[in-house]
Amino acid sequence: MRLLALCLAVSLLPACTWVKLSPEGESVTVVASVPSSCKRLGSTTSSTKADLASIDRSSKKVATELQTLARNSAAKMGGDTISAESEVSENGEQTFGIYRCGA
């Protein structure tokens, strides 16, 4: 019984997320294409674990965590919009442009 519980717990680990969206990050928008009226503030490279104990995590979960980290980072820089500038790498990294598009 303990072995079954341990196996179940290990199989669910790749689905876990530990990245939380900050209250400031909630106001940051993710766009595919940045409007020309936006001012570029810089960029950020987010990274998270792509695997746990040699078990690949869901690519969707990894992408969501990277976006969340980028939104939090953008808020700290005074940005209100992010846009991916690279694909998610095999080791769980992605670069985002940070912009201020609002007033």
C-alpha positions as a Python dict, from the first residue, in 0.01 Angstrom:
ca = {
    (1, 'M'): (0, 0, 0),
    (2, 'R'): (282, 241, 84),
    (3, 'L'): (451, 161, -246),
    (4, 'L'): (132, 245, -434),
    (5, 'A'): (98, 577, -249),
    (6, 'L'): (462, 661, -319),
    (7, 'C'): (425, 579, -689),
    (8, 'L'): (112, 793, -711),
    (9, 'A'): (283, 1086, -538),
    (10, 'V'): (587, 1068, -767),
    (11, 'S'): (369, 1047, -1078),
    (12, 'L'): (180, 1363, -977),
    (13, 'L'): (491, 1573, -907),
    (14, 'P'): (543, 1685, -1268),
    (15, 'A'): (194, 1842, -1264),
    (16, 'C'): (269, 2056, -957),
    (17, 'T'): (332, 2427, -977),
    (18, 'W'): (510, 2638, -722),
    (19, 'V'): (502, 2967, -910),
    (20, 'K'): (244, 3217, -789),
    (21, 'L'): (128, 3526, -974),
    (22, 'S'): (185, 3837, -763),
    (23, 'P'): (-95, 4090, -718),
    (24, 'E'): (109, 4334, -930),
    (25, 'G'): (170, 4067, -1196),
    (26, 'E'): (-205, 4016, -1234),
    (27, 'S'): (-227, 4349, -1415),
    (28, 'V'): (35, 4250, -1677),
    (29, 'T'): (-108, 4142, -2012),
    (30, 'V'): (45, 3874, -2234),
    (31, 'V'): (32, 3951, -2608),
    (32, 'A'): (158, 3771, -2917),
    (33, 'S'): (220, 4095, -3107),
    (34, 'V'): (314, 4420, -2935),
    (35, 'P'): (126, 4733, -3051),
    (36, 'S'): (349, 5004, -3198),
    (37, 'S'): (229, 5251, -2935),
    (38, 'C'): (402, 5055, -2657),
    (39, 'K'): (737, 5156, -2507),
    (40, 'R'): (994, 4878, -2462),
    (41, 'L'): (1136, 4873, -2109),
    (42, 'G'): (1365, 4573, -2145),
    (43, 'S'): (1348, 4197, -2130),
    (44, 'T'): (1350, 3915, -1880),
    (45, 'T'): (1450, 3551, -1904),
    (46, 'S'): (1236, 3322, -1694),
    (47, 'S'): (1340, 2973, -1595),
    (48, 'T'): (1170, 2684, -1421),
    (49, 'K'): (1221, 2311, -1388),
    (50, 'A'): (1140, 2126, -1710),
    (51, 'D'): (1165, 1791, -1533),
    (52, 'L'): (1153, 1653, -1181),
    (53, 'A'): (1356, 1347, -1089),
    (54, 'S'): (1412, 1275, -1461),
    (55, 'I'): (1037, 1288, -1529),
    (56, 'D'): (939, 1547, -1791),
    (57, 'R'): (683, 1800, -1674),
    (58, 'S'): (388, 1905, -1887),
    (59, 'S'): (502, 2153, -2151),
    (60, 'K'): (185, 2353, -2091),
    (61, 'K'): (259, 2373, -1716),
    (62, 'V'): (619, 2482, -1782),
    (63, 'A'): (504, 2750, -2030),
    (64, 'T'): (245, 2880, -1783),
    (65, 'E'): (503, 2907, -1505),
    (66, 'L'): (746, 3091, -1734),
    (67, 'Q'): (474, 3336, -1829),
    (68, 'T'): (381, 3388, -1465),
    (69, 'L'): (744, 3460, -1372),
    (70, 'A'): (772, 3705, -1663),
    (71, 'R'): (450, 3884, -1560),
    (72, 'N'): (583, 3922, -1204),
    (73, 'S'): (915, 4053, -1337),
    (74, 'A'): (744, 4299, -1573),
    (75, 'A'): (538, 4442, -1290),
    (76, 'K'): (856, 4506, -1089),
    (77, 'M'): (1002, 4694, -1389),
    (78, 'G'): (689, 4908, -1429),
    (79, 'G'): (566, 4720, -1735),
    (80, 'D'): (208, 4628, -1813),
    (81, 'T'): (259, 4399, -2114),
    (82, 'I'): (488, 4107, -2206),
    (83, 'S'): (551, 3924, -2529),
    (84, 'A'): (754, 3606, -2581),
    (85, 'E'): (1075, 3666, -2773),
    (86, 'S'): (1188, 3304, -2778),
    (87, 'E'): (1046, 2955, -2762),
    (88, 'V'): (1062, 2753, -2440),
    (89, 'S'): (1402, 2584, -2430),
    (90, 'E'): (1457, 2219, -2338),
    (91, 'N'): (1589, 2323, -1999),
    (92, 'G'): (1284, 2538, -1916),
    (93, 'E'): (1388, 2892, -2010),
    (94, 'Q'): (1214, 3160, -2216),
    (95, 'T'): (1283, 3527, -2288),
    (96, 'F'): (1008, 3789, -2283),
    (97, 'G'): (1005, 4153, -2389),
    (98, 'I'): (863, 4392, -2130),
    (99, 'Y'): (658, 4692, -2243),
    (100, 'R'): (451, 4978, -2108),
    (101, 'C'): (144, 5017, -2325),
    (102, 'G'): (-97, 5191, -2089),
    (103, 'A'): (-110, 5552, -1981),
}
